[in-house]
Amino acid sequence: KIHKVKISGKYCEIFTDTAPEYTESCKWGQIHDLLDKAELWVLDYYLDAWVKEGFYKIQDQNVANYIFDFRINGIGSMRVIQRVLIGLNQNVELSGRMDEQTITAINKINPSILLICIRDRRIRYYQNIVKRDTTQDVFLGGWIKRANSIKIKNVKQK
C-alpha cells in the first residue's frame, strides 16, 4: 500500500506501509511509471483484503463497502463491528477478524439499522481516539465526515 508520494524538484520518493524502509528515488521521467506501479500496489492490497476476508459475501453492497472502508481505515475496526453485532443480539466472537460468523450475523440484520449502529459507533471510536491523544483532533472533522459518508434511506446524518 502506498503511504506517500513525495515529489520535490526532479525526484520523487515512493514509500510503502508494508515496507517503510523501502524508498525508491527516480528521475522525473520515471514518475509516471512509478505512479502506475503505486496504483497497482494499492489496488492489489484492497482486492486482497476484500477477497481473503470475505467482504464479497456480504449481501448488501452499501453495508459491505462501508464496513470495508472502516476496516481499511481503522485499527481494531472489526472488533468495533463485532461489538455492534453483539449489541444487536447476534452471537459473534470478538475475534477482530472478518470471519464466517461475522459475515452471517451482518447478513441477518436490516442494512439500514446496521449502518446506523455502525456509523454511531464509528463516530464514538474516532472521538475516543481524540480523547486518548488530543494531537489527533485535527483529523476528527474528516473522520466524522467519512463516517457520515454513507447514505441511509430516511435517516439524517449526524
C-alpha positions as CSV (number, residue, x, y, z in Angstrom):
1,K,0.0,0.0,0.0
2,I,1.4,3.4,-0.9
3,H,1.8,5.6,2.1
4,K,3.1,8.7,0.5
5,V,4.4,10.0,-2.9
6,K,6.7,13.0,-2.4
7,I,7.8,15.0,-5.4
8,S,10.5,17.5,-5.0
9,G,12.3,19.1,-7.9
10,K,13.2,16.4,-10.3
11,Y,13.0,13.5,-7.9
12,C,10.2,11.5,-6.2
13,E,10.2,9.1,-3.4
14,I,7.7,6.2,-3.0
15,F,7.1,4.9,0.5
16,T,5.0,1.8,1.3
17,D,3.2,0.9,4.5
18,T,4.1,-2.7,4.2
19,A,7.9,-1.9,3.9
20,P,8.5,1.6,5.3
21,E,12.3,1.1,4.8
22,Y,11.7,0.9,1.0
23,T,12.3,4.1,-0.8
24,E,12.8,4.4,-4.5
25,S,14.2,7.7,-5.9
26,C,13.7,8.3,-9.5
27,K,14.3,10.8,-12.3
28,W,11.4,12.9,-13.4
29,G,10.7,10.8,-16.5
30,Q,10.1,7.7,-14.3
31,I,7.5,9.3,-12.1
32,H,4.5,8.1,-14.3
33,D,5.8,4.6,-14.3
34,L,6.2,4.6,-10.5
35,L,2.7,6.1,-10.1
36,D,1.3,3.4,-12.3
37,K,3.0,0.8,-10.0
38,A,1.7,2.6,-7.0
39,E,-1.9,2.3,-8.2
40,L,-1.4,-1.4,-8.8
41,W,0.1,-1.9,-5.3
42,V,-2.9,-0.1,-3.7
43,L,-5.4,-2.0,-5.9
44,D,-3.7,-5.3,-5.0
45,Y,-3.9,-4.5,-1.3
46,Y,-7.6,-3.7,-1.4
47,L,-8.5,-6.6,-3.6
48,D,-6.6,-9.0,-1.5
49,A,-8.3,-7.8,1.7
50,W,-11.8,-7.8,0.0
51,V,-11.4,-11.4,-1.2
52,K,-9.4,-13.1,1.5
53,E,-11.5,-11.6,4.3
54,G,-14.8,-12.4,2.5
55,F,-16.3,-8.9,2.2
56,Y,-17.8,-10.0,-1.2
57,K,-20.1,-12.4,0.8
58,I,-21.9,-9.5,2.5
59,Q,-25.3,-9.4,0.7
60,D,-25.9,-5.6,0.9
61,Q,-23.3,-3.7,-1.2
62,N,-23.6,-0.5,0.8
63,V,-23.0,-2.4,4.1
64,A,-20.0,-4.3,2.5
65,N,-18.5,-1.0,1.2
66,Y,-19.0,0.8,4.5
67,I,-17.6,-1.9,6.7
68,F,-14.7,-2.4,4.3
69,D,-13.9,1.3,4.4
70,F,-13.8,1.2,8.2
71,R,-11.7,-2.0,8.1
72,I,-9.1,-0.3,5.8
73,N,-9.0,3.0,7.7
74,G,-9.5,1.9,11.4
75,I,-7.2,-0.1,13.6
76,G,-9.3,-2.5,15.5
77,S,-12.4,-1.7,13.4
78,M,-13.5,-5.3,13.1
79,R,-13.8,-5.6,16.9
80,V,-15.9,-2.4,16.8
81,I,-18.2,-4.0,14.1
82,Q,-18.4,-7.2,16.2
83,R,-19.4,-5.2,19.3
84,V,-22.2,-3.6,17.2
85,L,-23.4,-7.0,16.2
86,I,-23.4,-8.3,19.8
87,G,-25.4,-5.2,20.7
88,L,-27.9,-6.2,18.0
89,N,-28.2,-9.6,19.7
90,Q,-26.0,-11.5,17.3
91,N,-23.9,-14.4,18.5
92,V,-20.4,-13.4,17.4
93,E,-17.0,-13.8,18.9
94,L,-14.8,-10.7,19.4
95,S,-12.1,-12.1,17.1
96,G,-11.1,-8.8,15.5
97,R,-11.4,-10.6,12.1
98,M,-13.9,-10.7,9.4
99,D,-14.9,-14.4,9.7
100,E,-17.9,-16.5,8.6
101,Q,-19.7,-16.0,11.9
102,T,-19.4,-12.2,11.5
103,I,-20.5,-12.3,7.9
104,T,-23.5,-14.4,8.7
105,A,-24.5,-12.0,11.5
106,I,-24.1,-9.0,9.2
107,N,-26.4,-10.6,6.6
108,K,-29.1,-11.3,9.2
109,I,-29.6,-7.6,10.2
110,N,-31.6,-5.0,8.3
111,P,-29.0,-3.0,6.4
112,S,-30.4,0.4,7.5
113,I,-30.4,-0.5,11.2
114,L,-26.9,-2.0,10.9
115,L,-25.5,1.1,9.1
116,I,-26.9,3.5,11.7
117,C,-25.4,1.5,14.5
118,I,-22.0,1.2,12.8
119,R,-22.0,4.9,11.9
120,D,-22.8,5.9,15.5
121,R,-20.2,3.5,17.0
122,R,-17.6,4.6,14.4
123,I,-18.0,8.3,15.4
124,R,-17.5,7.3,19.0
125,Y,-14.4,5.3,18.0
126,Y,-13.0,8.4,16.4
127,Q,-13.9,10.6,19.4
128,N,-12.2,8.2,21.7
129,I,-9.0,8.4,19.7
130,V,-9.0,12.1,20.2
131,K,-9.7,11.7,23.9
132,R,-6.7,9.5,24.2
133,D,-4.5,11.7,22.0
134,T,-5.5,15.3,21.6
135,T,-3.0,15.8,18.8
136,Q,-5.4,13.8,16.6
137,D,-8.1,16.4,17.0
138,V,-7.1,18.0,13.7
139,F,-8.4,14.8,11.9
140,L,-11.7,14.4,13.8
141,G,-13.7,16.5,11.4
142,G,-12.6,14.5,8.4
143,W,-13.1,11.2,10.2
144,I,-16.6,12.2,11.2
145,K,-17.3,13.3,7.6
146,R,-16.1,9.9,6.4
147,A,-18.2,8.1,9.0
148,N,-21.2,10.1,7.7
149,S,-20.4,9.4,4.1
150,I,-22.9,6.5,3.9
151,K,-26.4,7.4,2.7
152,I,-29.1,5.6,4.7
153,K,-32.6,5.9,3.5
154,N,-34.8,8.2,5.6
155,V,-32.0,8.9,8.1
156,K,-30.4,12.2,8.8
157,Q,-26.7,12.5,9.1
158,K,-25.1,13.2,12.4
